[in-house]
């Protein structure tokens, strides 16, 4: 049985409509928002509530709304949703306005592209970024424009 994001869309919409930066919810309250039951694993396994979007459509629901789960209390079946600027997706696209939350006063000082590729690019240890990607370009440039004059 494949679970789709649509099951958790009501949670995304609910969280997007919130104006406070953090608030507690019980598992039952989340089920009321969803209009159905959470899976048994949500009641049994703490990792179900992890803030990892990869292969977890339920986590994408709160991350896409700009929230993360915290203080998950499995025994009392409750947690806290906290607004986060590090949520998935990490940043708006270049043509989209970047969301600004009032709880982050430093955000207004940063350029919207700062950190836009965070988590998307991995540079292998030992790789020298100062080396030309294509050394033959130097020969091509010299051929077309002449050798570089020493300064």
WONORFEN-V303579 format. One record per residue. RES is the residue in three letters. SS is DSSP state (A for helix, B for strand, O for the rest). PHI is phi in radians with two decimals (none if undefined). D_CENTER is the distance of its C-alpha to the mean C-alpha in Angstrom with 2 decimals. Layout:
# WONORFEN-V303579
{{RES & SS & PHI & D_CENTER} {RES & SS & PHI & D_CENTER}}
This chain:
# WONORFEN-V303579
{{UNK & O & none & 26.41} {UNK & O & -1.58 & 23.13} {UNK & O & -1.70 & 20.61} {UNK & O & -1.83 & 18.82} {UNK & A & -1.06 & 15.94} {UNK & A & -0.96 & 18.84} {UNK & A & -1.05 & 19.84} {UNK & A & -1.76 & 16.75} {UNK & A & -0.98 & 16.72} {UNK & A & -1.04 & 18.92} {UNK & A & -1.19 & 16.52} {UNK & A & -1.03 & 13.76} {UNK & A & -1.12 & 16.61} {UNK & A & -1.06 & 18.01} {UNK & A & -1.17 & 15.02} {UNK & A & -1.08 & 14.58} {UNK & O & -1.43 & 18.25} {UNK & O & -1.39 & 18.13} {UNK & O & -1.92 & 19.18} {UNK & O & -1.67 & 19.10} {UNK & O & -1.38 & 16.45} {UNK & B & -2.70 & 17.18} {UNK & B & -2.77 & 19.51} {UNK & B & -1.48 & 20.90} {UNK & B & -2.51 & 21.38} {UNK & B & -1.58 & 23.55} {UNK & A & -1.06 & 22.89} {UNK & A & -1.11 & 25.75} {UNK & A & -1.12 & 24.23} {UNK & A & -1.12 & 21.08} {UNK & A & -1.10 & 23.58} {UNK & A & -1.13 & 25.40} {UNK & A & -1.12 & 22.36} {UNK & A & -1.25 & 21.78} {UNK & O & 1.34 & 25.50} {UNK & O & -3.02 & 25.86} {UNK & O & -1.37 & 25.62} {UNK & O & -1.29 & 22.72} {UNK & O & -1.19 & 23.50} {UNK & A & -0.94 & 25.73} {UNK & A & -1.11 & 23.14} {UNK & A & -1.16 & 21.14} {UNK & A & -1.55 & 24.38} {UNK & A & -1.82 & 25.27} {UNK & O & -2.14 & 22.32} {UNK & A & -0.99 & 20.03} {UNK & A & -1.05 & 17.45} {UNK & A & -1.03 & 16.98} {UNK & A & -1.60 & 15.08} {UNK & O & -1.12 & 12.71} {UNK & O & -1.57 & 8.97} {UNK & O & -2.13 & 8.68} {UNK & O & -1.34 & 7.75} {UNK & O & -1.07 & 10.38} {UNK & O & 1.11 & 13.57} {UNK & O & -2.27 & 12.80} {UNK & A & -1.11 & 13.01} {UNK & A & -1.16 & 13.60} {UNK & A & -1.20 & 10.34} {UNK & A & -1.03 & 8.60} {UNK & A & -1.02 & 11.05} {UNK & A & -1.42 & 10.03} {UNK & A & -1.18 & 6.23} {UNK & A & -1.15 & 7.23} {UNK & O & -1.44 & 9.80} {UNK & O & 1.62 & 8.00} {UNK & B & -2.14 & 9.40} {UNK & B & -2.25 & 9.53} {UNK & B & -1.50 & 12.82} {UNK & B & -2.54 & 15.38} {UNK & B & 0.88 & 19.11} {UNK & B & -1.25 & 19.37} {UNK & B & -1.95 & 23.14} {UNK & O & -1.17 & 24.23} {UNK & O & -1.16 & 27.88} {UNK & O & -1.65 & 27.71} {UNK & O & 0.96 & 25.01} {UNK & B & -2.65 & 22.77} {UNK & B & -2.74 & 19.49} {UNK & B & -2.14 & 17.78} {UNK & B & -1.62 & 14.69} {UNK & B & -2.16 & 13.47} {UNK & B & -1.12 & 11.64} {UNK & O & -2.46 & 8.96} {UNK & O & -1.46 & 8.01} {UNK & O & -1.69 & 5.43} {UNK & O & -1.31 & 3.35} {UNK & O & -1.60 & 1.86} {UNK & O & -1.20 & 3.75} {UNK & O & -1.07 & 3.76} {UNK & O & -2.62 & 7.35} {UNK & O & -1.21 & 10.19} {UNK & O & -1.24 & 12.70} {UNK & O & -1.10 & 15.88} {UNK & O & -1.51 & 17.92} {UNK & O & -1.76 & 15.75} {UNK & O & -1.21 & 16.10} {UNK & O & -1.37 & 13.27} {UNK & O & -1.15 & 12.76} {UNK & O & -2.13 & 14.69} {UNK & O & -1.87 & 15.02} {UNK & O & -1.18 & 18.40} {UNK & O & -1.35 & 17.48} {UNK & O & -2.07 & 16.22} {UNK & A & -1.15 & 19.49} {UNK & A & -1.33 & 18.55} {UNK & A & -1.10 & 15.93} {UNK & A & -1.18 & 18.95} {UNK & A & -1.54 & 20.37} {UNK & O & -1.72 & 17.65} {UNK & O & -1.23 & 17.71} {UNK & O & -1.05 & 14.88} {UNK & O & -1.49 & 14.59} {UNK & O & -1.08 & 14.29} {UNK & O & 1.43 & 11.38} {UNK & O & -1.08 & 10.44} {UNK & O & -1.77 & 10.86} {UNK & O & -0.94 & 9.34} {UNK & O & 1.50 & 8.97} {UNK & O & -1.75 & 10.70} {UNK & O & -2.22 & 14.12} {UNK & O & -2.16 & 16.28} {UNK & O & -1.80 & 19.76} {UNK & O & -1.12 & 22.31} {UNK & O & -1.00 & 24.27} {UNK & O & 1.57 & 27.55} {UNK & O & -1.34 & 26.62} {UNK & O & -1.63 & 28.29} {UNK & O & -1.25 & 26.35} {UNK & O & -1.51 & 29.59} {UNK & O & -1.36 & 31.51} {UNK & O & -1.08 & 32.04} {UNK & O & -1.19 & 30.15} {UNK & O & -2.31 & 33.47} {UNK & O & -0.99 & 36.50} {UNK & A & -1.18 & 38.80} {UNK & A & -1.09 & 37.40} {UNK & A & -1.04 & 39.51} {UNK & A & -1.14 & 42.61} {UNK & A & -1.13 & 41.72} {UNK & A & -1.17 & 41.25} {UNK & A & -1.06 & 44.48} {UNK & A & -1.14 & 46.25} {UNK & A & -1.47 & 45.22} {UNK & A & -2.11 & 45.34} {UNK & O & 1.56 & 47.50} {UNK & O & -1.15 & 46.76} {UNK & O & -1.20 & 44.94} {UNK & O & -1.48 & 47.45} {UNK & O & -1.15 & 47.29} {UNK & O & -1.66 & 46.55}}
